[in-house]
């Protein structure tokens, strides 16, 4: 997954920086890549405490440090300084939302994802409606950085988190730390749908 945009920015010795916005973008890029503060600090040759202050908008990096940070994150300085993420659609009518398949690392049998929040580096949340056909199941178990919450819209599913099995039906909800191994399957006689949100975006 890449945040790189073909954006050119003329940089001066003194930069006009919005520290909170810059910090938010650095943190988003780091978390999306599953990097710890320590890992990024080591890659950018800076202290972990300074990086924490930068991410929280309490410090501003020098231009050389910023170059090292974006290099370690695989993004560019232009994206860091955009004042807006572009004119994005905010309303998505029924039947008009993108429907995608899981990528090869997370593909499952009989599963499709209906995008509620479109992928964009400006979003802190990832939200999809997971549609699982009868007998369908996710590949897994998987684990990654973040937190997840879901609400079963229709059908019956079996959710397995860290080896514990939970049987859920329409109206039930769940929340868990994404670092716990997890996967799920449809155990009902009809298609199941789950409104699923996680942060940071992972796919």
C-alpha positions in Angstrom: 0.0 0.0 0.0 1.4 3.4 -1.0 0.6 6.9 -0.1 2.8 8.4 -2.8 1.2 11.1 -5.0 3.0 12.8 -8.0 3.1 16.1 -6.1 6.0 18.6 -6.4 6.6 21.1 -3.7 9.4 23.7 -3.7 10.9 23.5 -0.3 12.6 26.5 1.4 15.0 26.5 4.4 12.0 27.8 6.5 8.8 25.8 6.1 5.3 26.8 6.8 4.2 23.8 8.9 1.0 23.0 10.6 2.5 20.8 13.5 -0.8 19.0 14.5 -1.6 18.1 10.9 1.9 17.0 10.1 2.0 14.9 13.2 -1.3 13.3 12.4 -0.1 12.4 8.9 3.2 11.0 10.2 1.4 8.9 12.8 -1.2 7.6 10.2 1.5 6.6 7.7 3.5 4.9 10.5 0.5 3.0 11.9 -0.7 1.9 8.5 2.7 0.4 7.8 2.6 -1.4 11.2 5.7 0.4 12.4 6.4 1.2 16.0 7.7 4.5 17.2 11.0 2.9 18.0 11.3 1.3 14.5 10.6 4.6 12.7 12.9 6.6 15.1 15.7 4.2 14.4 15.1 4.3 10.6 15.1 8.1 10.6 18.0 8.4 13.1 16.1 10.4 15.7 15.1 9.8 19.3 11.8 8.0 20.1 10.8 10.8 22.5 11.3 13.5 19.8 9.3 11.5 17.3 6.5 11.1 19.8 6.4 14.9 20.3 6.3 15.4 16.5 3.4 13.0 16.1 1.5 14.8 18.9 2.1 18.3 17.3 4.4 19.4 20.1 7.6 19.6 18.0 8.5 20.4 14.4 11.1 18.3 12.6 14.0 19.9 10.7 13.9 19.5 6.9 16.7 16.9 6.9 14.8 14.9 9.6 11.6 15.2 7.6 13.3 13.8 4.5 14.5 10.8 6.6 11.0 10.2 8.1 9.2 10.3 4.7 11.9 8.1 3.2 11.5 5.5 5.9 7.7 5.6 5.5 7.8 5.3 1.7 5.8 8.5 1.1 6.8 12.1 0.1 7.0 15.5 1.6 4.4 16.8 -0.8 1.7 14.6 0.7 2.8 15.7 4.2 2.1 19.4 3.4 -1.1 19.3 1.4 -3.6 21.5 3.0 -6.5 19.3 1.8 -6.9 15.7 0.8 -8.8 16.7 -2.3 -12.5 17.0 -3.2 -13.8 13.6 -2.1 -17.3 12.3 -2.3 -19.0 12.3 1.0 -22.3 10.6 0.2 -22.6 7.1 -1.2 -26.1 6.0 -2.2 -27.3 2.4 -1.9 -26.0 0.3 -4.7 -23.4 2.8 -5.6 -20.7 1.9 -3.1 -17.6 0.1 -4.5 -17.6 -3.7 -4.1 -14.2 -5.3 -3.8 -12.5 -8.6 -3.2 -10.0 -9.1 -0.5 -6.3 -8.9 -1.5 -4.3 -12.1 -1.8 -3.1 -12.0 1.8 -6.6 -11.8 3.2 -8.9 -13.4 0.6 -11.5 -15.7 1.8 -14.1 -18.0 0.3 -17.4 -16.3 -0.7 -16.5 -12.9 0.8 -16.8 -9.4 -0.7 -16.3 -6.0 0.8 -18.6 -3.1 0.2 -16.6 0.1 0.9 -18.3 2.6 3.2 -15.2 4.7 3.7 -13.2 4.9 0.4 -9.5 4.3 0.7 -7.6 7.6 1.1 -4.6 8.6 3.1 -6.7 11.3 4.8 -9.0 8.8 6.5 -8.1 7.4 10.0 -10.9 4.8 9.7 -11.4 1.8 7.4 -15.1 0.8 7.1 -16.6 -1.9 5.0 -19.7 -4.1 4.9 -18.4 -7.7 4.8 -20.7 -9.9 2.8 -20.2 -13.6 3.5 -22.0 -16.2 1.4 -23.4 -19.3 3.0 -20.4 -21.5 4.0 -18.0 -18.6 3.3 -15.1 -17.9 5.6 -12.1 -15.6 5.9 -8.5 -16.6 5.4 -6.7 -16.6 8.7 -6.3 -16.2 11.4 -4.6 -12.8 10.8 -3.3 -10.2 13.2 -2.1 -6.6 12.8 -1.8 -3.3 14.5 -5.1 -1.5 15.4 -8.6 -2.0 16.8 -11.8 -3.3 15.2 -15.5 -3.1 15.9 -18.4 -4.7 14.0 -22.2 -5.0 14.0 -23.9 -8.0 12.4 -26.5 -6.7 10.0 -28.0 -10.0 8.9 -27.2 -13.7 9.2 -25.2 -15.8 11.7 -21.4 -15.8 12.0 -18.8 -17.5 14.0 -16.1 -15.1 15.1 -12.8 -16.6 16.4 -10.6 -14.2 18.4 -7.4 -15.5 20.0 -8.8 -19.1 19.9 -12.1 -18.2 21.5 -15.2 -18.9 19.5 -18.2 -16.5 19.5 -21.5 -17.2 17.8 -23.2 -14.0 16.7 -26.4 -13.1 14.9 -28.1 -10.0 13.6 -28.0 -7.2 16.1 -24.9 -8.5 17.9 -21.7 -6.4 18.0 -18.1 -6.9 18.8 -14.8 -5.0 19.5 -11.3 -6.3 19.9 -7.6 -5.5 19.6 -6.4 -6.3 16.0 -3.2 -7.8 17.4 -5.2 -10.8 18.6 -5.4 -13.5 15.9 -8.9 -13.4 14.4 -11.0 -14.8 11.6 -14.7 -15.6 10.9 -17.1 -17.7 9.0 -20.8 -17.9 8.0 -22.5 -20.6 10.0 -26.1 -19.7 9.0 -28.3 -20.7 6.1 -28.3 -17.3 4.4 -25.8 -14.7 3.4 -24.4 -12.8 6.4 -23.4 -9.1 6.4 -21.2 -7.3 9.0 -20.7 -3.6 9.3 -17.0 -3.6 10.1 -14.7 -0.7 11.1 -11.0 -0.8 11.9 -8.3 1.7 12.5 -5.7 2.3 11.1 -6.6 1.2 7.6 -5.0 -2.2 6.8 -6.2 -3.0 3.3 
